Amino acid sequence: MTDTQTPVEPLPAPPAAAVPAVPQERRIVTAIPGPRSQELHARRTAVVSSGVSSVLPVYIERANGAVLVDVDGNHFLDFGAGIGVTTAGHTPARVVEAAVAQARDVLHTLFTITPYEEYVRVAELLAEHTPGDFAKKSVLVNSGAEAVENGVKIARKYTGRRAVAVLDHAYHGRTNLTMAMNYKAMPYATGFGPLAGDVYHAPSSYPYRDGLSGAEAAARTIGWLEKVVGATDLACLVVEPIQGEGGFMVPAEGFLPALQEWCTANGVVMIADEIQSGMARTGRYYASEHFGWVPDLVLSAKGIAAGLPLAAVTGRAEIMDASQPGGLGGTFGGNPVACAAAIAVFEAIDEEDLLAEGRRIEATLTAGLERLRAEHDVIGDIRGHGAMIAIELVQPGTAETTKAPNADAVGRIVSFAAERGVLFLSAGTWGNVLRFLPSLRMTDALIEDALGVLDEALAALA
Ligand SMILES: Cc1ncc(COP(=O)(O)O)c(CNCCCC(=O)O)c1O
């Protein structure tokens, strides 16, 4: 029998990648930051650009589930999840094992040179789980901003138009085009211009502050687009179903479907930027499902691969096929290890019912925050879905009047909580939003513990 006919024995299964368990609790054993973090920070300052900042300069040595452990042995309850990335938890065993196994087989070939199944499987899962019962295709890239860039490229090619529209308070990335799409210049764009042109910022739906119904807000947005841009020049409208960095605004009911209806009627591609709100973050696979919105294209990133760099543009096959062959790609887009991790994330969402975990977290968090609102008059608004919840802080006594933003309170709460082992993040155009982005492994007991720290922080503001 020739060599080509010798049966190929399957490769031995690799040993499971043991993931060291971490006690799921907060525990502070040094000053924050501790001595070893301070040493590392001195080294970092010497060799890392000062343009790269850190919210909490504690250097993390281990992470698992809902907890971060720093180099000094301090344990933090992580309500940031790396800005909505470790949705399936830090170092989820099945994801780590899948990534390690894949790394042993193939680290890289470049899909546009010699393809591999894992990329195809991720595209199949995206076609299955993104909103819409129509033929869908994807392109895989490395980051959210790269997904935004490619969504815009595809929409421009499909429509033959150039203009791009976004909403007030939007955030879309740090590349030249996406900087032009963001809600504010500092720190994202200041001094980095000239920025891309043909980008237009239309009014959004901000129910706490505008008091408009979905229909009223949509009419305002559409009227603005028709006057300032003109539908015949508009390639795409890019919208976050729940706005992330801008402050977790949940649009009024009917707003998003009304915009989609106008886009469809006018040949404009409507793109859902689900980079922060997608992949089971909000108790649904994609946040647009909460609003009855079926977008033309959907952008996925962050939680899709549990921390490995992966992003995607997914949508109507006829739009996704508008590009000329070779028009889409890039060296690392759809890296096989990141794809293996993503496949495991999809499995975890379905087999561990992580969508239900998101709905549980929403119920526990919002009930606790409502209790705190009754005690502290700086909580102006509570909003969000699933494990994407936020409170907007206002000056004392202004919650129902001027709603004066209170960014100082948010800054003080973030510092107070960090010193006690809870990592909160801020957000918002005016920096006055405290957001809760825990992994779906955050238990009710840990949420209640963190809410107790928040209660102390709010009391200390007085
Ligand atoms: C909706 C939405 N679209 C696009 C992006 C951009 O995704 P990248 O993976 O950071 O490029 C984001 C990233 N948001 C966090 C940015 C953190 C920082 O850069 O300091 C997002 O939330």
The ligand as a Gaussian input file, in Angstrom:
#p B3LYP/6-31G(d) Opt

LIG

0 1
 C      -20.391000      50.385000      19.611000
 C      -18.917000      50.305000      19.317000
 N      -18.504000      50.329000      18.016000
 C      -17.180000      50.260000      17.720000
 C      -16.215000      50.142000      18.696000
 C      -14.761000      50.024000      18.304000
 O      -14.303000      48.715000      18.545000
 P      -12.726000      48.445000      18.665000
 O      -12.645000      46.954000      18.771000
 O      -12.264000      49.162000      19.918000
 O      -12.102000      49.003000      17.423000
 C      -16.612000      50.105000      20.056000
 C      -15.546000      50.001000      21.145000
 N      -15.913000      50.572000      22.404000
 C      -14.874000      50.629000      23.386000
 C      -13.703000      51.504000      22.971000
 C      -12.604000      51.468000      23.998000
 C      -11.417000      52.352000      23.626000
 O      -11.022000      52.354000      22.446000
 O      -10.902000      53.025000      24.538000
 C      -17.988000      50.190000      20.365000
 O      -18.407000      50.175000      21.667000

